[in-house]
Amino acid sequence: MRFRVRRTSSWEDEKPCEGAVLETVAALDKRTAPAHKLPGGEALFLAKGHDHKLLKTTCSRLIDTDVWVFDGDILAFIEQHGQCIVSPPSGGWTRLVPPVWEVEIYDDYRE
């Protein structure tokens, strides 16, 4: 299984574990207002990302972002790294295309 992996105790730019690979993937940026009503207007919205969709009441685009990805057996991964938080593909701005599950290695306190 392929999933996004991160570690509670580190920043996104640090490799979370052995076997993790940094990949550039598309993240969906969907807004609930038309582009011309956003701060900066339509031109600013179109200046970033690709595959823009401008509709009457919403707009969306794909923005390339780097994420750490692990491809392997999720149960073996949890056995090796200890307590983990497993989350289904998320919504909002962090939604990756195609959607992937996320595993956070829970090695520190977070709020």
C-alpha positions in Angstrom: 0.0 0.0 0.0 1.2 3.5 -0.8 0.7 6.2 1.8 1.9 9.6 2.9 4.1 9.5 6.0 5.2 12.1 8.5 6.6 12.3 12.0 5.0 14.3 14.8 8.4 15.4 16.1 9.8 16.8 12.8 9.0 19.4 10.2 7.8 18.4 6.7 11.2 18.9 5.1 12.9 16.2 7.3 12.8 12.6 6.2 10.4 10.9 8.6 11.8 7.4 8.4 14.0 5.0 6.3 12.4 3.9 3.1 10.4 7.2 2.7 10.7 8.8 -0.7 10.1 12.5 -1.4 7.6 12.8 -4.3 6.1 15.8 -6.0 2.3 15.3 -6.1 -0.6 17.5 -6.9 -2.7 19.0 -4.0 -6.2 20.2 -4.7 -6.9 23.8 -3.8 -10.6 24.3 -3.9 -12.3 27.6 -3.0 -15.9 28.3 -2.2 -16.0 31.6 -4.0 -15.5 32.5 -7.7 -11.9 33.5 -8.5 -12.7 37.1 -9.3 -14.0 37.6 -5.7 -10.8 36.2 -4.1 -8.2 38.6 -2.6 -6.0 39.6 -5.6 -8.7 38.6 -8.0 -8.7 36.0 -10.8 -5.2 36.9 -12.2 -3.5 36.1 -8.8 -5.5 32.8 -8.6 -4.4 31.8 -12.1 -0.7 32.7 -11.5 -0.1 29.7 -9.3 -0.8 26.0 -10.0 -2.2 24.2 -13.0 -5.5 22.6 -14.2 -7.6 25.6 -13.1 -11.3 25.3 -13.1 -13.3 28.5 -12.9 -17.0 28.0 -12.2 -19.8 30.4 -11.5 -19.7 29.9 -7.7 -16.4 28.1 -7.0 -12.9 27.7 -8.4 -10.1 25.1 -8.0 -6.6 24.4 -9.1 -3.9 21.8 -8.5 -0.7 22.9 -6.8 2.4 20.8 -6.9 3.7 20.0 -3.4 6.5 17.7 -2.0 5.4 15.0 0.4 7.1 11.9 1.9 5.6 8.7 0.6 6.1 5.1 1.8 5.2 2.1 -0.3 4.8 -1.1 1.7 2.7 -3.1 4.2 1.1 -0.7 6.7 0.9 -3.2 9.6 4.6 -4.0 9.3 5.3 -0.3 9.1 3.4 0.3 12.4 5.1 -2.6 14.0 8.5 -1.2 13.1 7.8 2.5 14.1 5.5 2.0 17.1 2.4 4.1 17.8 1.0 5.7 14.6 -2.0 7.7 13.6 -3.6 6.4 10.5 -5.9 8.8 8.6 -8.0 8.4 5.5 -7.5 10.8 2.6 -8.2 14.3 3.9 -10.3 17.0 2.4 -9.6 20.7 2.0 -6.4 22.2 0.7 -4.2 19.2 1.6 -6.2 16.8 -0.5 -3.7 14.9 -2.7 -4.5 13.8 -6.3 -4.8 10.9 -6.4 -6.0 10.5 -2.7 -3.7 8.6 -0.4 -3.9 7.5 3.2 -1.7 9.2 5.8 0.4 7.6 8.5 1.9 9.9 11.2 4.6 8.3 13.4 3.4 9.6 16.8 6.7 10.0 18.7 6.0 13.3 20.4 3.1 15.3 22.0 0.9 17.4 19.7 -2.2 19.5 20.4 
